[in-house]
Amino acid sequence: MLEMLIWKDYTVSISHNRIHRYLMERGLAKAECSKRKQQKWVRYERNHSMSAGHIDWHEDPVSGLKICAILDDSSRKIQAVREFAPTNTANTITVIGEVIREYNQICPLSRTDYGSRQ
């Protein structure tokens, strides 16, 4: 709004970012979390199979069932997948147990990511 008023009264063009920075320096405005710079994107893909896994939960919109899948970060192969009614830690541990039983003799899964932090 100040940008338009300054232009109207003084015919001077000042960007809204510069006006906001000026107001912030004098404590007349505050930073909004939603308008901060986007964080750098990090790819969690590994070079060797079974060096890391990726756990995802997905809800089927039709049935309402939740699907838990563990993917290998290198090959993107689904190592284990199960359907559950509730999303909880015990069910995640069940799927991790399947991966360990199936693939531990080949190469133990060294770590998994934390999934989305919502």
C-alpha positions in Angstrom: 0.0 0.0 0.0 2.8 2.4 0.8 4.4 1.7 -2.6 1.2 3.0 -4.3 0.8 6.0 -2.0 4.4 7.1 -2.5 4.0 6.9 -6.3 0.7 8.7 -6.2 2.0 11.6 -4.0 5.6 11.9 -5.1 5.8 10.0 -8.4 8.8 8.1 -7.0 9.0 4.3 -7.5 10.3 2.4 -4.5 10.0 -1.4 -4.4 7.8 -3.0 -1.7 10.8 -5.0 -0.6 12.9 -1.9 0.0 10.0 -0.3 1.9 9.5 -3.5 4.0 13.3 -3.6 4.8 13.2 0.1 5.9 10.2 -0.6 8.2 11.8 -3.7 9.6 15.0 -1.8 10.5 12.9 0.7 12.5 10.7 -2.0 14.2 7.6 -0.9 12.3 7.1 -4.3 10.5 7.8 -7.9 11.3 9.1 -10.8 9.3 6.5 -13.3 8.2 7.6 -17.0 8.3 5.6 -17.8 5.1 7.6 -15.2 3.1 11.1 -16.3 4.0 13.4 -17.7 1.4 12.9 -21.3 0.4 15.3 -23.8 1.9 17.8 -25.5 -0.4 16.6 -28.8 -1.7 18.6 -31.9 -0.6 18.4 -35.1 -2.4 18.6 -38.1 -0.1 19.6 -40.6 -2.8 22.5 -42.9 -2.0 25.2 -44.4 -4.3 24.9 -48.0 -3.1 21.8 -50.1 -2.7 20.8 -50.8 0.9 22.9 -47.9 2.3 19.7 -46.0 3.2 15.9 -46.5 3.0 13.0 -44.1 2.6 9.8 -44.6 4.5 6.5 -43.2 3.2 2.9 -43.3 4.4 0.1 -42.7 2.0 -3.7 -42.7 2.6 -6.0 -44.3 0.0 -8.8 -41.7 -0.5 -11.3 -44.4 -1.4 -10.8 -47.0 1.3 -9.2 -44.9 3.9 -6.5 -47.5 4.5 -3.0 -46.2 5.1 -0.1 -47.7 3.1 3.4 -47.8 4.5 6.2 -48.4 2.0 10.0 -48.6 2.4 12.1 -47.8 -0.7 15.7 -48.3 -1.3 17.2 -44.8 -1.8 19.7 -45.9 -4.5 17.6 -48.2 -6.7 14.2 -46.8 -5.7 12.9 -50.4 -5.4 10.1 -51.0 -3.0 11.5 -53.3 -0.4 8.4 -53.7 1.7 4.8 -52.4 1.6 1.8 -53.0 3.9 -1.7 -51.6 4.4 -2.9 -50.6 7.9 -6.0 -49.0 9.3 -4.1 -46.7 11.8 -0.9 -44.9 11.2 1.4 -45.5 14.1 4.9 -46.4 15.2 4.2 -50.0 15.8 3.0 -50.5 12.2 6.1 -48.7 10.9 8.3 -51.1 12.9 6.4 -54.0 11.5 7.3 -52.9 7.9 10.9 -52.3 8.9 11.0 -55.8 10.4 9.9 -57.2 7.0 12.8 -55.4 5.3 15.3 -56.7 7.9 14.0 -60.3 7.6 14.1 -60.1 3.7 17.3 -58.2 3.1 19.5 -58.4 6.2 21.4 -61.4 4.9 22.3 -59.6 1.7 23.1 -56.2 3.2 21.9 -54.7 6.4 19.9 -51.5 6.0 22.2 -48.9 7.6 19.7 -46.1 8.1 16.4 -44.6 7.1 15.1 -41.0 6.7 12.5 -39.4 8.9 9.9 -39.0 6.2 8.0 -35.7 6.0 8.0 -33.7 9.1 4.4 -32.5 9.0 
